[in-house]
Amino acid sequence: MIDLVSSAEPLIALAEILCEIGQADSAIPAYCKAIELNSSIPGVYTRLGELLEKVDRVDDAVKIYKQAV
């Protein structure tokens, strides 16, 4: 399903909904694909980094934060 989306905004919305319903593992790829499609959307790196920290993937979170800089 994610491969059919060509805009980052729907993926970000999907990721946020998935986080709200406790599906963090499914939200991570949606955020990553959104960044791939549009790396200049404000806040996406931060939200993904925070989510990665929440699921104890701190090394991955650090990489995301570094990409944002």
Buried (B, 14 or more C-beta within 10 A) or exposed (E): EBEEBEEBEBBBEBBBEBBEEEBBEBBBBBBBBBBEBEEEBEEBBEBBBEBBBEEEBEEBBEEBBEEBE
